[in-house]
Amino acid sequence: GTEFPLELDTEETASGFSGVIGVNITPLQELNIGMKYETVTKLDFKTDVNKNDLGDDAAKDGEKNRYDLPAILAIGAAYAVTPELTLEYDFTYYFQSQADWGKDDNGDKYAKHAGDCYGTGIAAVYKATPVITASAGICYTDFLWDDEDAYYTRLGSYETLYSDNVAFLIGAAYEVVQGVKLNLGYDYTWWKSETLKFNGIKVDTKNATHVLSVGADCTF
């Protein structure tokens, strides 16, 4: 048969504002606790169509679509066990269901389908020498779906996998000279395998990533 290549090329841009309030508490010399709340960021994405072979149902030039950044509550704590060893804990809750991500064909909110989400993690930081610091940690993210299959009816949702995952992280820092520090980090993330359903179509998901990062900190 004859093949007809189809192309959809669009750009989406938006801007928004949010409010942030934070509190830092040091009840003990060895213990530091921080809390932060960030309000929802309202975002209206404008679509600019460069090429569209699929028709207006796929994308319309100048069309606006709402996709907010959800409100966030974050709590973290660090405890210095010894002058060299520090233990850290953090918990972050994303109020996704309160955001506006548009509605499906039945008029139901996609954000409601998604439900909220939270992430939590623990880490240890060890100062091996005056110039070398090592760290390791584990993070867990849990998606509290209300209706996962309904959420994935949203166009483009399959491009990003939102499923429960665990991340293992290790890192090291070396202070080359005073005020200049080199950083090296490795992150392995494993996502829970799932089977998603969309209009009678089943999609099996399986994903894992390896990330290696190199950076530098400079202070004056």
C-alpha positions as MATLAB code, in Angstrom:
seq = 'GTEFPLELDTEETASGFSGVIGVNITPLQELNIGMKYETVTKLDFKTDVNKNDLGDDAAKDGEKNRYDLPAILAIGAAYAVTPELTLEYDFTYYFQSQADWGKDDNGDKYAKHAGDCYGTGIAAVYKATPVITASAGICYTDFLWDDEDAYYTRLGSYETLYSDNVAFLIGAAYEVVQGVKLNLGYDYTWWKSETLKFNGIKVDTKNATHVLSVGADCTF';
ca = [
       0.000    0.000    0.000;
       0.937    3.652   -0.310;
       2.353    5.371    2.762;
       1.503    8.987    3.545;
       3.758   10.566    6.176;
       1.902   12.917    8.527;
       3.571   15.587   10.634;
       2.436   17.609   13.634;
       4.826   20.357   14.773;
       3.645   22.721   17.516;
       5.067   24.978   20.224;
       3.306   25.765   23.507;
       4.258   28.673   25.764;
       2.885   30.019   29.044;
       3.858   32.166   32.017;
       2.543   32.395   35.547;
       3.127   33.453   39.150;
       2.954   31.674   42.488;
       3.430   32.543   46.139;
       5.907   30.803   48.423;
       6.064   30.856   52.214;
       8.738   29.054   54.194;
       9.733   28.456   57.805;
      13.047   27.265   59.200;
      13.359   25.929   62.754;
      16.447   24.881   64.720;
      15.128   23.330   67.958;
      18.506   21.714   68.680;
      22.017   22.630   67.648;
      22.222   19.369   65.693;
      18.706   19.524   64.184;
      17.412   21.759   61.411;
      13.821   21.616   60.095;
      12.472   23.455   57.073;
       8.918   23.761   55.719;
       7.639   25.358   52.514;
       4.240   25.885   50.908;
       3.943   27.007   47.290;
       0.600   28.054   45.826;
      -0.728   26.759   42.517;
       0.797   28.389   39.417;
      -1.926   29.112   36.877;
      -0.670   28.492   33.337;
      -2.552   29.090   30.084;
      -0.521   27.511   27.280;
      -0.852   29.121   23.849;
      -0.368   26.802   20.884;
       1.634   27.932   17.848;
       1.263   25.478   14.962;
       4.226   25.217   12.611;
       2.824   22.281   10.634;
      -0.311   20.203   11.078;
      -1.221   17.326    8.785;
      -3.706   15.864   11.278;
      -6.388   18.566   11.292;
      -7.833   20.869   13.947;
      -8.734   17.977   16.224;
      -5.011   17.529   16.886;
      -4.060   21.192   17.355;
      -5.355   24.659   16.516;
      -3.106   27.672   16.012;
      -3.659   30.242   18.767;
      -5.618   27.817   20.929;
      -5.106   28.066   24.695;
      -5.006   25.102   27.065;
      -4.819   25.264   30.845;
      -2.163   23.177   32.618;
      -1.299   24.499   36.070;
       1.647   23.646   38.284;
       0.047   22.239   41.459;
       0.414   23.633   44.953;
       3.239   22.006   46.940;
       3.864   21.350   50.619;
       7.441   20.334   51.452;
       9.027   19.393   54.769;
      12.673   18.532   55.323;
      14.948   17.821   58.269;
      18.685   17.365   58.770;
      20.299   15.908   61.883;
      24.036   16.038   62.533;
      24.822   12.685   64.159;
      28.500   13.620   64.362;
      30.466   16.563   62.972;
      31.176   14.375   59.919;
      27.851   12.529   59.446;
      24.464   14.138   58.725;
      21.169   12.320   58.145;
      18.446   13.991   56.058;
      14.742   13.368   55.460;
      12.254   15.069   53.158;
       8.573   14.777   52.279;
       6.849   16.622   49.425;
       3.117   16.563   48.682;
       1.719   17.752   45.332;
      -1.922   18.910   45.381;
      -2.493   17.890   41.756;
      -6.255   17.376   42.054;
      -6.687   21.096   42.877;
      -4.922   22.217   39.687;
      -6.626   22.916   36.361;
      -5.448   20.527   33.628;
      -8.496   20.825   31.411;
     -11.455   18.461   31.018;
     -12.122   15.255   29.112;
     -14.971   14.673   26.629;
     -17.319   13.911   29.533;
     -16.557   17.207   31.249;
     -14.563   15.573   34.042;
     -11.310   17.189   35.198;
      -8.050   15.475   34.192;
      -6.458   16.662   37.446;
      -9.198   14.888   39.387;
      -8.449   11.688   37.438;
      -4.764   12.028   38.338;
      -5.290   12.567   42.044;
      -2.544   13.878   44.293;
       1.069   12.715   44.507;
       3.788   12.610   47.133;
       7.494   11.879   47.317;
       9.631   11.028   50.307;
      13.309   10.284   50.774;
      16.181    9.759   53.172;
      19.869   10.467   52.683;
      23.193   10.396   54.488;
      25.983   12.927   53.959;
      29.491   12.106   55.167;
      32.438   14.507   55.219;
      35.289   12.043   54.712;
      38.024   14.697   54.735;
      38.071   18.502   54.936;
      37.763   18.617   51.115;
      35.818   15.433   50.207;
      32.124   14.843   50.942;
      30.141   11.722   49.979;
      26.361   11.187   49.999;
      23.790    8.477   49.294;
      20.020    8.355   49.413;
      16.785    6.764   48.301;
      13.555    8.449   47.170;
      10.080    7.008   46.664;
       7.289    8.656   44.642;
       3.676    7.517   44.899;
       0.898    8.630   42.505;
      -2.518    8.533   44.188;
      -4.576    7.912   41.049;
      -8.342    8.419   41.085;
      -8.831    7.077   37.517;
      -5.538    6.408   35.733;
      -7.048    5.107   32.485;
      -9.278    8.196   32.178;
      -6.286   10.511   32.689;
      -4.384    8.892   29.827;
      -7.139    9.749   27.346;
      -5.575   13.233   27.347;
      -3.649   13.872   24.136;
       0.092   13.556   24.716;
      -0.186   11.930   28.144;
       1.590    8.781   26.989;
       4.714   10.819   26.238;
       5.477   11.007   29.974;
       5.107    8.027   32.279;
       3.544    8.857   35.641;
       3.832    5.762   37.807;
       5.182    4.919   41.240;
       8.976    4.885   41.243;
      12.053    4.453   43.399;
      15.290    6.385   42.885;
      18.707    5.451   44.256;
      21.258    8.279   44.380;
      24.939    8.576   45.247;
      27.248   11.554   44.969;
      30.572   13.061   45.898;
      31.983   16.563   46.137;
      35.596   17.697   46.056;
      36.679   21.205   47.085;
      39.438   22.038   44.628;
      40.251   25.370   46.268;
      38.371   27.438   48.800;
      35.069   28.490   47.241;
      35.233   26.071   44.279;
      33.690   22.619   44.596;
      33.314   19.892   41.957;
      30.248   17.616   42.170;
      29.643   14.149   40.736;
      26.306   12.342   41.016;
      24.612    9.147   39.835;
      20.867    8.432   39.863;
      19.122    5.155   39.034;
      15.310    5.356   38.886;
      12.989    2.382   38.455;
       9.325    2.862   37.514;
       6.593    0.389   38.373;
       5.480   -1.569   35.275;
       1.827   -1.031   34.413;
      -0.803   -1.850   31.798;
      -2.823    1.175   30.663;
      -6.068    1.004   28.689;
      -7.316    3.561   26.182;
     -10.356    3.022   23.918;
      -9.814   -0.720   23.931;
      -6.053   -0.405   23.363;
      -3.691   -1.832   25.981;
      -0.289   -0.224   26.540;
       2.304   -2.043   28.653;
       4.810    0.271   30.332;
       8.295   -0.521   31.589;
      10.918    2.079   32.337;
      14.203    2.690   34.148;
      16.787    5.447   33.802;
      20.449    5.992   34.601;
      21.584    9.601   35.057;
      25.172   10.746   35.558;
      25.728   14.409   36.405;
      28.783   16.615   36.808;
      28.742   20.141   38.155;
      30.590   22.847   40.032;
      29.770   25.270   42.841;
      31.517   28.612   43.124;
      31.084   30.917   46.111;
      32.533   34.378   46.634;
];
